[in-house]
Amino acid sequence: MVEIIKTDTGFSILLKVKPNAKKNSIIGGHGNRLKVSVTAPPVDGKANGAVIKLFANELNIKPAQLEIVAGRASRDKKLHISGVTLQNLEMLDIGV
């Protein structure tokens, strides 16, 4: 089950990111992490930017509401989403 952590300003989600994929998508649960694929390479923060853009589009929020707070140089990341409710996260269809 994907771990979603409530914070004072929103929620954090643990991610497993696959860079250099064929398409940008939220794949589903991978243990306690949400598996995500992005077409961007893991160079110069491009994959991180693609993750931010993917979630901003999926949740219909501004990219400024998203921040990778851990794992910037790793495939295992922690994404913080501010200014959203649990109902907003249901749009991700990850069993919230």
C-alpha positions as CSV (number, residue, x, y, z in Angstrom):
1,M,0.0,0.0,0.0
2,V,1.3,3.4,-1.0
3,E,2.4,5.5,2.0
4,I,0.8,8.9,2.1
5,I,2.1,11.1,5.0
6,K,-0.1,14.0,6.3
7,T,1.9,17.2,7.0
8,D,1.0,20.6,8.3
9,T,0.8,22.0,4.7
10,G,-0.4,19.0,2.7
11,F,0.8,15.5,2.0
12,S,4.0,13.6,1.2
13,I,4.2,10.6,-1.0
14,L,7.1,8.2,-1.3
15,L,8.0,7.5,-5.0
16,K,10.0,5.0,-7.0
17,V,10.9,6.9,-10.3
18,K,11.9,5.2,-13.5
19,P,13.6,7.7,-15.8
20,N,14.1,7.3,-19.6
21,A,10.8,5.6,-19.9
22,K,8.6,5.5,-23.0
23,K,6.0,7.7,-21.5
24,N,5.2,9.8,-18.4
25,S,2.8,8.0,-16.2
26,I,1.8,7.0,-12.7
27,I,2.1,3.3,-12.7
28,G,0.8,2.3,-9.3
29,G,1.9,0.8,-6.0
30,H,5.4,-0.6,-5.5
31,G,5.6,-1.7,-1.9
32,N,5.0,1.5,0.2
33,R,6.0,3.7,-2.8
34,L,4.2,5.0,-5.8
35,K,5.9,3.9,-9.0
36,V,6.2,6.7,-11.6
37,S,7.8,6.7,-15.0
38,V,9.1,9.8,-16.8
39,T,10.7,10.2,-20.3
40,A,13.3,12.6,-19.0
41,P,16.9,11.3,-18.3
42,P,18.2,11.4,-14.7
43,V,20.6,14.3,-15.6
44,D,20.7,17.9,-14.4
45,G,17.4,17.5,-12.5
46,K,15.4,16.8,-15.7
47,A,13.7,13.7,-14.3
48,N,12.8,15.6,-11.1
49,G,11.3,18.3,-13.2
50,A,9.3,15.8,-15.2
51,V,8.0,14.2,-11.9
52,I,6.8,17.7,-10.7
53,K,5.2,18.4,-14.1
54,L,3.5,15.0,-14.2
55,F,1.9,15.4,-10.7
56,A,1.0,19.1,-11.4
57,N,-0.9,17.9,-14.5
58,E,-2.5,14.9,-12.9
59,L,-3.7,16.9,-9.8
60,N,-4.5,20.1,-11.8
61,I,-2.3,22.2,-9.5
62,K,0.6,24.6,-9.9
63,P,4.1,23.1,-10.1
64,A,5.0,25.5,-7.2
65,Q,2.8,23.4,-4.9
66,L,5.1,20.4,-5.4
67,E,8.6,19.8,-4.1
68,I,10.9,16.8,-4.0
69,V,12.1,16.9,-0.4
70,A,14.2,13.8,-0.4
71,G,16.0,11.7,-2.9
72,R,16.8,14.3,-5.6
73,A,19.7,12.2,-6.9
74,S,18.0,8.8,-6.3
75,R,15.1,6.9,-7.9
76,D,13.6,6.7,-4.4
77,K,12.1,10.1,-3.7
78,K,9.8,11.9,-1.3
79,L,7.4,14.3,-3.0
80,H,5.6,16.9,-0.9
81,I,2.3,18.3,-2.2
82,S,1.1,21.5,-0.5
83,G,-2.4,23.0,-0.5
84,V,-4.3,19.9,-1.3
85,T,-6.8,17.6,0.4
86,L,-7.0,13.9,0.6
87,Q,-9.9,14.2,-2.0
88,N,-7.4,15.8,-4.4
89,L,-5.1,12.9,-4.1
90,E,-8.0,10.5,-5.0
91,M,-7.5,11.9,-8.5
92,L,-4.3,9.8,-8.7
93,D,-6.3,6.6,-8.4
94,I,-3.8,5.0,-6.0
95,G,-6.2,3.6,-3.5
96,V,-6.3,6.6,-1.2
